[in-house]
């Protein structure tokens, strides 16, 4: 069975520290060793709300991409994630599958690589931190190059100390 390198963004703005820890713990329990970015705080994007805490984790798995996506949804549900509300809203835990090796997939409920990578600082900066040399499967720029070129005035984001 082939092993894939997976990148997942984690975000929360409801009891954010609690749910970031819960998300990391659940991913570690299921997938083992994780590579963790720093934790970043950002203003809500797309709606008015409390600030978010965000980070990116990476891990290796022999699960297929759909199994990983289902696992992420199950972890979110166990942590009180409600999916019936508006797309841009407060969340206990948001786990987004960003990359699955160099797979390109565009299905109704699963887009890999996730479009947010190049549009949202809260995804791109932590991803560039842990995978600066990784090439985006579509545009072929590295995550570091994408972050260097990103308009950093468009979204407020800052790295914070986080006590694990």
TAQUI-V742533 format. One record per pair of residues at least 12 apart in sequence whose ideal C-beta (glycine too) atoms are under 6 Angstrom apart, sorted by the first residue. I is the first residue (numbers start at 1). J is the second residue. Records with the same first field share a line. If there is no record, write none. Layout:
# TAQUI-V742533
I=J, J
This chain:
# TAQUI-V742533
1=62
3=60, 62
4=61, 100, 101
5=60, 101
6=59, 61, 68, 100
7=56, 58, 98, 99
8=57, 95, 97
9=56, 96, 98, 123
10=23, 55, 95
11=52, 54, 94
12=53, 93
13=49, 50, 52, 90
14=90, 92
16=53
19=79, 92, 93
20=53
22=79
23=93
26=75
31=59, 61
34=57, 59
35=58, 130
36=57
37=55, 56, 126, 129, 130
38=159
39=53, 55, 160, 162
40=54, 122, 126, 157, 159
41=53, 158, 160
42=122, 157
43=156
46=88
47=88
49=90
54=122
55=126
56=126, 127, 130
58=130
65=100
69=97, 110
72=95, 97
75=95
76=93, 95
79=92, 93
80=92
81=93
96=114
98=114, 117
99=113
100=112
102=137
104=137
113=137
121=155, 157
122=157
124=147, 150
125=147
127=143
128=143, 144, 147
131=143
132=144
